Amino acid sequence: MGYASGDHRQALFATGIVLFFIIMALNTLASLSIKKEGPLIIKRTRYLTQGIAKILIWMGALSTIALMILILFQILREGLPVLHLSFFLESPKEMDGRAVSSPPSSEP
């Protein structure tokens, strides 16, 4: 995390903590579902665990896709009215003596 500082560093640390707890919960769930009772019970529990895992994976994938579609819709809803053909065909216009596309100068 040498490239992060301030709020960015705190957000990365918080994300790591959340992921740690998610992994711990999944690990606990998996270890509780596998018991050493009998071959029939283990087989039934394994299929149940696999079924639950498939459902959770599909739910996660579908919710991620839905979220991406919502974000794309929001971007298009906010940005499309602003775009015009001249935006793509003309050069950047001057603002305060410098071009819009040029990086800001470090002069005070």
N, CA, C and O atoms as a GROMACS GRO file, in nm:
protein
  432
    1MET      N    1   0.081  -0.119   0.000
    1MET     CA    2   0.000   0.000   0.000
    1MET      C    3   0.086   0.125   0.000
    1MET      O    4   0.043   0.228   0.052
    2GLY      N    5   0.203   0.118  -0.056
    2GLY     CA    6   0.291   0.232  -0.059
    2GLY      C    7   0.240   0.344  -0.149
    2GLY      O    8   0.280   0.458  -0.134
    3TYR      N    9   0.152   0.312  -0.240
    3TYR     CA   10   0.100   0.412  -0.331
    3TYR      C   11  -0.022   0.483  -0.273
    3TYR      O   12  -0.067   0.582  -0.330
    4ALA      N   13  -0.077   0.434  -0.161
    4ALA     CA   14  -0.199   0.491  -0.102
    4ALA      C   15  -0.164   0.578   0.019
    4ALA      O   16  -0.069   0.550   0.092
    5SER      N   17  -0.244   0.681   0.038
    5SER     CA   18  -0.227   0.765   0.156
    5SER      C   19  -0.362   0.825   0.193
    5SER      O   20  -0.450   0.838   0.109
    6GLY      N   21  -0.376   0.862   0.317
    6GLY     CA   22  -0.498   0.929   0.363
    6GLY      C   23  -0.621   0.840   0.355
    6GLY      O   24  -0.621   0.726   0.400
    7ASP      N   25  -0.726   0.897   0.297
    7ASP     CA   26  -0.853   0.825   0.286
    7ASP      C   27  -0.841   0.700   0.200
    7ASP      O   28  -0.904   0.598   0.227
    8HIS      N   29  -0.759   0.708   0.097
    8HIS     CA   30  -0.740   0.593   0.008
    8HIS      C   31  -0.681   0.475   0.085
    8HIS      O   32  -0.724   0.361   0.067
    9ARG      N   33  -0.585   0.502   0.169
    9ARG     CA   34  -0.522   0.397   0.250
    9ARG      C   35  -0.623   0.337   0.348
    9ARG      O   36  -0.627   0.215   0.366
   10GLN      N   37  -0.704   0.421   0.411
   10GLN     CA   38  -0.806   0.372   0.503
   10GLN      C   39  -0.910   0.288   0.432
   10GLN      O   40  -0.956   0.187   0.485
   11ALA      N   41  -0.948   0.329   0.311
   11ALA     CA   42  -1.046   0.252   0.234
   11ALA      C   43  -0.990   0.116   0.196
   11ALA      O   44  -1.061   0.016   0.202
   12LEU      N   45  -0.864   0.111   0.156
   12LEU     CA   46  -0.802  -0.017   0.122
   12LEU      C   47  -0.794  -0.108   0.244
   12LEU      O   48  -0.819  -0.228   0.234
   13PHE      N   49  -0.760  -0.052   0.358
   13PHE     CA   50  -0.751  -0.130   0.481
   13PHE      C   51  -0.889  -0.183   0.520
   13PHE      O   52  -0.903  -0.300   0.558
   14ALA      N   53  -0.992  -0.098   0.512
   14ALA     CA   54  -1.128  -0.140   0.545
   14ALA      C   55  -1.177  -0.249   0.450
   14ALA      O   56  -1.245  -0.342   0.492
   15THR      N   57  -1.143  -0.237   0.322
   15THR     CA   58  -1.180  -0.341   0.225
   15THR      C   59  -1.113  -0.473   0.261
   15THR      O   60  -1.175  -0.578   0.250
   16GLY      N   61  -0.988  -0.467   0.301
   16GLY     CA   62  -0.917  -0.589   0.342
   16GLY      C   63  -0.981  -0.653   0.464
   16GLY      O   64  -0.992  -0.775   0.470
   17ILE      N   65  -1.023  -0.572   0.560
   17ILE     CA   66  -1.089  -0.626   0.680
   17ILE      C   67  -1.221  -0.692   0.643
   17ILE      O   68  -1.252  -0.802   0.691
   18VAL      N   69  -1.299  -0.627   0.558
   18VAL     CA   70  -1.428  -0.684   0.516
   18VAL      C   71  -1.407  -0.815   0.442
   18VAL      O   72  -1.478  -0.912   0.468
   19LEU      N   73  -1.310  -0.819   0.351
   19LEU     CA   74  -1.282  -0.942   0.278
   19LEU      C   75  -1.235  -1.052   0.372
   19LEU      O   76  -1.269  -1.169   0.353
   20PHE      N   77  -1.156  -1.017   0.473
   20PHE     CA   78  -1.110  -1.115   0.571
   20PHE      C   79  -1.229  -1.179   0.642
   20PHE      O   80  -1.234  -1.301   0.658
   21PHE      N   81  -1.324  -1.097   0.686
   21PHE     CA   82  -1.440  -1.151   0.758
   21PHE      C   83  -1.530  -1.234   0.666
   21PHE      O   84  -1.588  -1.333   0.709
   22ILE      N   85  -1.541  -1.194   0.540
   22ILE     CA   86  -1.619  -1.274   0.445
   22ILE      C   87  -1.554  -1.410   0.425
   22ILE      O   88  -1.624  -1.512   0.423
   23ILE      N   89  -1.423  -1.413   0.411
   23ILE     CA   90  -1.352  -1.541   0.393
   23ILE      C   91  -1.364  -1.626   0.518
   23ILE      O   92  -1.383  -1.747   0.509
   24MET      N   93  -1.353  -1.565   0.635
   24MET     CA   94  -1.368  -1.640   0.759
   24MET      C   95  -1.507  -1.700   0.772
   24MET      O   96  -1.522  -1.814   0.816
   25ALA      N   97  -1.610  -1.624   0.734
   25ALA     CA   98  -1.747  -1.674   0.741
   25ALA      C   99  -1.768  -1.791   0.645
   25ALA      O  100  -1.830  -1.891   0.680
   26LEU      N  101  -1.716  -1.778   0.523
   26LEU     CA  102  -1.728  -1.887   0.425
   26LEU      C  103  -1.652  -2.011   0.472
   26LEU      O  104  -1.698  -2.123   0.454
   27ASN      N  105  -1.536  -1.990   0.531
   27ASN     CA  106  -1.456  -2.101   0.581
   27ASN      C  107  -1.529  -2.172   0.695
   27ASN      O  108  -1.532  -2.295   0.701
   28THR      N  109  -1.589  -2.094   0.785
   28THR     CA  110  -1.664  -2.153   0.896
   28THR      C  111  -1.786  -2.229   0.845
   28THR      O  112  -1.815  -2.339   0.893
   29LEU      N  113  -1.856  -2.172   0.749
   29LEU     CA  114  -1.972  -2.238   0.690
   29LEU      C  115  -1.932  -2.369   0.625
   29LEU      O  116  -2.002  -2.470   0.640
   30ALA      N  117  -1.823  -2.368   0.552
   30ALA     CA  118  -1.776  -2.491   0.486
   30ALA      C  119  -1.732  -2.596   0.587
   30ALA      O  120  -1.761  -2.714   0.569
   31SER      N  121  -1.663  -2.554   0.693
   31SER     CA  122  -1.617  -2.652   0.792
   31SER      C  123  -1.733  -2.708   0.873
   31SER      O  124  -1.727  -2.823   0.916
   32LEU      N  125  -1.838  -2.630   0.896
   32LEU     CA  126  -1.954  -2.680   0.969
   32LEU      C  127  -2.038  -2.775   0.884
   32LEU      O  128  -2.103  -2.865   0.936
   33SER      N  129  -2.035  -2.753   0.752
   33SER     CA  130  -2.118  -2.836   0.665
   33SER      C  131  -2.054  -2.973   0.640
   33SER      O  132  -2.124  -3.067   0.601
   34ILE      N  133  -1.925  -2.985   0.661
   34ILE     CA  134  -1.857  -3.113   0.641
   34ILE      C  135  -1.835  -3.177   0.778
   34ILE      O  136  -1.750  -3.134   0.856
   35LYS      N  137  -1.914  -3.279   0.804
   35LYS     CA  138  -1.901  -3.350   0.932
   35LYS      C  139  -1.857  -3.493   0.903
   35LYS      O  140  -1.884  -3.546   0.795
   36LYS      N  141  -1.790  -3.553   0.997
   36LYS     CA  142  -1.738  -3.688   0.978
   36LYS      C  143  -1.834  -3.790   1.041
   36LYS      O  144  -1.797  -3.860   1.136
   37GLU      N  145  -1.958  -3.796   0.988
   37GLU     CA  146  -2.054  -3.888   1.047
   37GLU      C  147  -2.066  -4.015   0.964
   37GLU      O  148  -2.031  -4.121   1.016
   38GLY      N  149  -2.109  -4.012   0.851
   38GLY     CA  150  -2.120  -4.132   0.771
   38GLY      C  151  -2.108  -4.098   0.625
   38GLY      O  152  -2.125  -3.982   0.587
   39PRO      N  153  -2.078  -4.197   0.539
   39PRO     CA  154  -2.060  -4.166   0.398
   39PRO      C  155  -2.186  -4.110   0.333
   39PRO      O  156  -2.178  -4.025   0.244
   40LEU      N  157  -2.304  -4.158   0.376
   40LEU     CA  158  -2.429  -4.111   0.317
   40LEU      C  159  -2.456  -3.966   0.357
   40LEU      O  160  -2.498  -3.885   0.275
   41ILE      N  161  -2.431  -3.935   0.485
   41ILE     CA  162  -2.454  -3.798   0.533
   41ILE      C  163  -2.355  -3.702   0.470
   41ILE      O  164  -2.391  -3.590   0.435
   42ILE      N  165  -2.229  -3.745   0.456
   42ILE     CA  166  -2.128  -3.659   0.394
   42ILE      C  167  -2.166  -3.631   0.249
   42ILE      O  168  -2.154  -3.518   0.202
   43LYS      N  169  -2.212  -3.734   0.177
   43LYS     CA  170  -2.249  -3.717   0.037
   43LYS      C  171  -2.367  -3.622   0.025
   43LYS      O  172  -2.368  -3.534  -0.062
   44ARG      N  173  -2.468  -3.638   0.111
   44ARG     CA  174  -2.585  -3.552   0.108
   44ARG      C  175  -2.547  -3.409   0.144
   44ARG      O  176  -2.593  -3.314   0.081
   45THR      N  177  -2.462  -3.393   0.245
   45THR     CA  178  -2.418  -3.261   0.287
   45THR      C  179  -2.335  -3.194   0.178
   45THR      O  180  -2.346  -3.073   0.158
   46ARG      N  181  -2.253  -3.271   0.109
   46ARG     CA  182  -2.170  -3.216   0.002
   46ARG      C  183  -2.258  -3.161  -0.110
   46ARG      O  184  -2.233  -3.052  -0.161
   47TYR      N  185  -2.361  -3.237  -0.149
   47TYR     CA  186  -2.450  -3.189  -0.255
   47TYR      C  187  -2.528  -3.066  -0.210
   47TYR      O  188  -2.550  -2.974  -0.289
   48LEU      N  189  -2.569  -3.064  -0.083
   48LEU     CA  190  -2.638  -2.948  -0.031
   48LEU      C  191  -2.546  -2.826  -0.031
   48LEU      O  192  -2.587  -2.717  -0.072
   49THR      N  193  -2.424  -2.844   0.014
   49THR     CA  194  -2.327  -2.735   0.016
   49THR      C  195  -2.297  -2.685  -0.125
   49THR      O  196  -2.288  -2.564  -0.147
   50GLN      N  197  -2.282  -2.777  -0.220
   50GLN     CA  198  -2.256  -2.737  -0.358
   50GLN      C  199  -2.375  -2.662  -0.415
   50GLN      O  200  -2.358  -2.565  -0.489
   51GLY      N  201  -2.495  -2.706  -0.382
   51GLY     CA  202  -2.615  -2.636  -0.429
   51GLY      C  203  -2.624  -2.496  -0.374
   51GLY      O  204  -2.654  -2.401  -0.447
   52ILE      N  205  -2.597  -2.482  -0.244
   52ILE     CA  206  -2.598  -2.348  -0.182
   52ILE      C  207  -2.490  -2.260  -0.244
   52ILE      O  208  -2.514  -2.142  -0.270
   53ALA      N  209  -2.372  -2.317  -0.267
   53ALA     CA  210  -2.262  -2.239  -0.326
   53ALA      C  211  -2.298  -2.194  -0.468
   53ALA      O  212  -2.270  -2.080  -0.505
   54LYS      N  213  -2.360  -2.282  -0.546
   54LYS     CA  214  -2.400  -2.243  -0.682
   54LYS      C  215  -2.502  -2.130  -0.679
   54LYS      O  216  -2.495  -2.036  -0.757
   55ILE      N  217  -2.599  -2.142  -0.587
   55ILE     CA  218  -2.700  -2.037  -0.576
   55ILE      C  219  -2.635  -1.904  -0.537
   55ILE      O  220  -2.667  -1.800  -0.595
   56LEU      N  221  -2.545  -1.907  -0.440
   56LEU     CA  222  -2.479  -1.784  -0.396
   56LEU      C  223  -2.392  -1.724  -0.506
   56LEU      O  224  -2.388  -1.602  -0.523
   57ILE      N  225  -2.323  -1.808  -0.581
   57ILE     CA  226  -2.240  -1.758  -0.691
   57ILE      C  227  -2.327  -1.694  -0.799
   57ILE      O  228  -2.294  -1.587  -0.850
   58TRP      N  229  -2.437  -1.760  -0.834
   58TRP     CA  230  -2.527  -1.703  -0.935
   58TRP      C  231  -2.589  -1.572  -0.887
   58TRP      O  232  -2.601  -1.477  -0.963
   59MET      N  233  -2.629  -1.569  -0.760
   59MET     CA  234  -2.686  -1.445  -0.706
   59MET      C  235  -2.582  -1.332  -0.708
   59MET      O  236  -2.615  -1.219  -0.742
   60GLY      N  237  -2.458  -1.364  -0.672
   60GLY     CA  238  -2.353  -1.263  -0.677
   60GLY      C  239  -2.325  -1.215  -0.818
   60GLY      O  240  -2.308  -1.096  -0.841
   61ALA      N  241  -2.320  -1.309  -0.911
   61ALA     CA  242  -2.294  -1.272  -1.051
   61ALA      C  243  -2.407  -1.186  -1.107
   61ALA      O  244  -2.383  -1.085  -1.172
   62LEU      N  245  -2.531  -1.227  -1.081
   62LEU     CA  246  -2.645  -1.151  -1.133
   62LEU      C  247  -2.656  -1.013  -1.068
   62LEU      O  248  -2.690  -0.916  -1.135
   63SER      N  249  -2.627  -1.004  -0.938
   63SER     CA  250  -2.632  -0.873  -0.874
   63SER      C  251  -2.520  -0.782  -0.924
   63SER      O  252  -2.539  -0.661  -0.936
   64THR      N  253  -2.404  -0.840  -0.954
   64THR     CA  254  -2.294  -0.761  -1.011
   64THR      C  255  -2.331  -0.710  -1.149
   64THR      O  256  -2.307  -0.593  -1.181
   65ILE      N  257  -2.389  -0.796  -1.232
   65ILE     CA  258  -2.431  -0.754  -1.366
   65ILE      C  259  -2.538  -0.647  -1.357
   65ILE      O  260  -2.534  -0.549  -1.432
   66ALA      N  261  -2.635  -0.663  -1.264
   66ALA     CA  262  -2.740  -0.563  -1.247
   66ALA      C  263  -2.681  -0.429  -1.204
   66ALA      O  264  -2.722  -0.324  -1.254
   67LEU      N  265  -2.585  -0.433  -1.114
   67LEU     CA  266  -2.520  -0.309  -1.069
   67LEU      C  267  -2.444  -0.242  -1.183
   67LEU      O  268  -2.448  -0.120  -1.197
   68MET      N  269  -2.375  -0.321  -1.264
   68MET     CA  270  -2.303  -0.265  -1.379
   68MET      C  271  -2.400  -0.202  -1.479
   68MET      O  272  -2.370  -0.097  -1.536
   69ILE      N  273  -2.515  -0.265  -1.501
   69ILE     CA  274  -2.615  -0.209  -1.593
   69ILE      C  275  -2.670  -0.078  -1.536
   69ILE      O  276  -2.689   0.018  -1.611
   70LEU      N  277  -2.695  -0.074  -1.405
   70LEU     CA  278  -2.743   0.050  -1.343
   70LEU      C  279  -2.640   0.162  -1.356
   70LEU      O  280  -2.675   0.276  -1.384
   71ILE      N  281  -2.513   0.130  -1.334
   71ILE     CA  282  -2.407   0.231  -1.347
   71ILE      C  283  -2.398   0.280  -1.491
   71ILE      O  284  -2.387   0.400  -1.515
   72LEU      N  285  -2.402   0.188  -1.587
   72LEU     CA  286  -2.398   0.227  -1.728
   72LEU      C  287  -2.518   0.313  -1.765
   72LEU      O  288  -2.503   0.413  -1.835
   73PHE      N  289  -2.636   0.276  -1.717
   73PHE     CA  290  -2.756   0.356  -1.743
   73PHE      C  291  -2.740   0.496  -1.686
   73PHE      O  292  -2.776   0.594  -1.751
   74GLN      N  293  -2.688   0.507  -1.565
   74GLN     CA  294  -2.668   0.638  -1.502
   74GLN      C  295  -2.569   0.723  -1.582
   74GLN      O  296  -2.590   0.842  -1.603
   75ILE      N  297  -2.461   0.661  -1.627
   75ILE     CA  298  -2.362   0.734  -1.707
   75ILE      C  299  -2.424   0.784  -1.836
   75ILE      O  300  -2.404   0.898  -1.875
   76LEU      N  301  -2.500   0.696  -1.902
   76LEU     CA  302  -2.562   0.737  -2.029
   76LEU      C  303  -2.670   0.843  -2.006
   76LEU      O  304  -2.683   0.935  -2.086
   77ARG      N  305  -2.746   0.830  -1.898
   77ARG     CA  306  -2.852   0.927  -1.870
   77ARG      C  307  -2.794   1.065  -1.840
   77ARG      O  308  -2.849   1.167  -1.882
   78GLU      N  309  -2.682   1.069  -1.767
   78GLU     CA  310  -2.622   1.198  -1.731
   78GLU      C  311  -2.537   1.255  -1.844
   78GLU      O  312  -2.533   1.377  -1.863
   79GLY      N  313  -2.468   1.169  -1.919
   79GLY     CA  314  -2.370   1.218  -2.015
   79GLY      C  315  -2.419   1.236  -2.157
   79GLY      O  316  -2.369   1.323  -2.228
   80LEU      N  317  -2.516   1.156  -2.200
   80LEU     CA  318  -2.561   1.164  -2.338
   80LEU      C  319  -2.619   1.299  -2.377
   80LEU      O  320  -2.591   1.346  -2.487
   81PRO      N  321  -2.700   1.363  -2.292
   81PRO     CA  322  -2.753   1.494  -2.332
   81PRO      C  323  -2.644   1.600  -2.351
   81PRO      O  324  -2.667   1.697  -2.423
   82VAL      N  325  -2.528   1.584  -2.289
   82VAL     CA  326  -2.422   1.683  -2.297
   82VAL      C  327  -2.341   1.667  -2.426
   82VAL      O  328  -2.285   1.765  -2.477
   83LEU      N  329  -2.333   1.547  -2.478
   83LEU     CA  330  -2.251   1.521  -2.596
   83LEU      C  331  -2.321   1.568  -2.723
   83LEU      O  332  -2.441   1.548  -2.743
   84HIS      N  333  -2.242   1.633  -2.808
   84HIS     CA  334  -2.289   1.679  -2.938
   84HIS      C  335  -2.188   1.634  -3.042
   84HIS      O  336  -2.077   1.592  -3.007
   85LEU      N  337  -2.224   1.641  -3.167
   85LEU     CA  338  -2.134   1.601  -3.274
   85LEU      C  339  -2.009   1.688  -3.275
   85LEU      O  340  -1.900   1.640  -3.308
   86SER      N  341  -2.022   1.815  -3.240
   86SER     CA  342  -1.907   1.904  -3.238
   86SER      C  343  -1.804   1.861  -3.133
   86SER      O  344  -1.685   1.890  -3.147
   87PHE      N  345  -1.848   1.794  -3.028
   87PHE     CA  346  -1.756   1.745  -2.925
   87PHE      C  347  -1.654   1.649  -2.985
   87PHE      O  348  -1.538   1.648  -2.945
   88PHE      N  349  -1.697   1.569  -3.081
   88PHE     CA  350  -1.609   1.470  -3.142
   88PHE      C  351  -1.531   1.525  -3.261
   88PHE      O  352  -1.424   1.474  -3.292
   89LEU      N  353  -1.583   1.626  -3.329
   89LEU     CA  354  -1.523   1.671  -3.454
   89LEU      C  355  -1.435   1.794  -3.441
   89LEU      O  356  -1.349   1.816  -3.527
   90GLU      N  357  -1.452   1.876  -3.339
   90GLU     CA  358  -1.376   1.999  -3.326
   90GLU      C  359  -1.259   1.981  -3.230
   90GLU      O  360  -1.258   1.892  -3.146
   91SER      N  361  -1.159   2.070  -3.247
   91SER     CA  362  -1.046   2.072  -3.155
   91SER      C  363  -1.090   2.132  -3.022
   91SER      O  364  -1.190   2.203  -3.016
   92PRO      N  365  -1.016   2.105  -2.916
   92PRO     CA  366  -1.051   2.166  -2.786
   92PRO      C  367  -1.044   2.318  -2.793
   92PRO      O  368  -0.955   2.374  -2.858
   93LYS      N  369  -1.137   2.383  -2.728
   93LYS     CA  370  -1.142   2.529  -2.729
   93LYS      C  371  -1.050   2.585  -2.622
   93LYS      O  372  -1.018   2.518  -2.524
   94GLU      N  373  -1.008   2.708  -2.644
   94GLU     CA  374  -0.919   2.776  -2.549
   94GLU      C  375  -1.000   2.824  -2.428
   94GLU      O  376  -1.112   2.873  -2.441
   95MET      N  377  -0.939   2.807  -2.311
   95MET     CA  378  -0.999   2.858  -2.188
   95MET      C  379  -0.890   2.930  -2.110
   95MET      O  380  -0.790   2.869  -2.073
   96ASP      N  381  -0.906   3.055  -2.085
   96ASP     CA  382  -0.810   3.136  -2.010
   96ASP      C  383  -0.670   3.128  -2.070
   96ASP      O  384  -0.572   3.124  -1.996
   97GLY      N  385  -0.659   3.126  -2.198
   97GLY     CA  386  -0.529   3.128  -2.262
   97GLY      C  387  -0.461   2.992  -2.274
   97GLY      O  388  -0.348   2.986  -2.323
   98ARG      N  389  -0.524   2.886  -2.231
   98ARG     CA  390  -0.462   2.754  -2.248
   98ARG      C  391  -0.567   2.657  -2.297
   98ARG      O  392  -0.687   2.676  -2.273
   99ALA      N  393  -0.525   2.554  -2.364
   99ALA     CA  394  -0.617   2.456  -2.421
   99ALA      C  395  -0.676   2.370  -2.309
   99ALA      O  396  -0.614   2.351  -2.204
  100VAL      N  397  -0.797   2.321  -2.332
  100VAL     CA  398  -0.865   2.238  -2.233
  100VAL      C  399  -0.792   2.107  -2.212
  100VAL      O  400  -0.786   2.055  -2.101
  101SER      N  401  -0.735   2.054  -2.319
  101SER     CA  402  -0.672   1.922  -2.309
  101SER      C  403  -0.531   1.925  -2.251
  101SER      O  404  -0.474   1.820  -2.220
  102SER      N  405  -0.472   2.045  -2.235
  102SER     CA  406  -0.336   2.052  -2.182
  102SER      C  407  -0.338   2.037  -2.031
  102SER      O  408  -0.433   2.080  -1.966
  103PRO      N  409  -0.234   1.978  -1.974
  103PRO     CA  410  -0.229   1.964  -1.828
  103PRO      C  411  -0.212   2.098  -1.761
  103PRO      O  412  -0.153   2.189  -1.820
  104PRO      N  413  -0.261   2.113  -1.640
  104PRO     CA  414  -0.248   2.243  -1.572
  104PRO      C  415  -0.101   2.272  -1.541
  104PRO      O  416  -0.022   2.182  -1.511
  105SER      N  417  -0.067   2.399  -1.550
  105SER     CA  418   0.072   2.436  -1.521
  105SER      C  419   0.091   2.446  -1.370
  105SER      O  420  -0.004   2.467  -1.296
  106SER      N  421   0.216   2.430  -1.326
  106SER     CA  422   0.246   2.435  -1.184
  106SER      C  423   0.277   2.576  -1.135
  106SER      O  424   0.320   2.594  -1.022
  107GLU      N  425   0.256   2.676  -1.221
  107GLU     CA  426   0.282   2.814  -1.182
  107GLU      C  427   0.171   2.864  -1.090
  107GLU      O  428   0.055   2.827  -1.108
  108PRO      N  429   0.205   2.946  -0.990
  108PRO     CA  430   0.102   2.999  -0.898
  108PRO      C  431   0.012   3.102  -0.958
  108PRO      O  432  -0.078   3.153  -0.891
   0.00000   0.00000   0.00000
